[in-house]
Amino acid sequence: MGCACNQRKKKFEVVLDGGKVVFEHPIKSTADTVARRYPGSTVREQAPATVTARTPTAKTI
């Protein structure tokens, strides 16, 4: 049986009309259940985090 690790890396957010995130969870059905408690809210998948590498700045003498 395969590992389910990759499925838990996603996160779903419950977002109010004004754009405020009120709940985050890795399981979509749980986020849908919480969204029913907030009229007008939506569930969206959280954008993946981007990693940016910083290059050191050159020092001038």
N, C-alpha and C positions, 0 to 999 in steps of 0.2 A: 504494500500500500504506500502511496506517495505521501509526501509531506504537504501540509496545508499552510506552510509558513508564508508563501507569497500572497495568499488571500487576505491575510491580516495586515498587510502593509498599506492597504487602502484605508482611507478614513472618509466618513460621510459627515457632512455638517447640516444642521438644521439652521436655516437662515430666515430671519424675520424680514418684513417688507422693507425696512430701513437699511438692511444690509448687515445687521448685527448677528453674529454667530452665537447661538444660545446653547448648542449641544454638539459634541463630536463623538463618534463611535465607529469602530471598524466594521460593524455589521449593519447593512443597509436596512433590514427589516426593523431593527431597534430604532434607528433614526427615523424611519417612517412612522413608527408608533409614537415617538415623542413629538413629531411634527404635527400630529393630529391634535395635540393639546394647545397648539398655538395657531389660531385662525390666520390664514393668509401666509403661513410660512412655507418654505420650500426645502427640499433636501437636495444637496449637491455633493459631488465627489470633491474632496479636498485636493487642490492642486499639489502635485508632487514637489517636494522641496528641491530647490536647485542648489548645488554646491558650486561655489565659485572659488577658484584658487587665486590667492593674492601673490603677486610677484613682488619681491622686495625692491624697493626703490634704490637706484644707484646713488651712492654718496659722492659728492664732488668735493674735491679738496682745494 
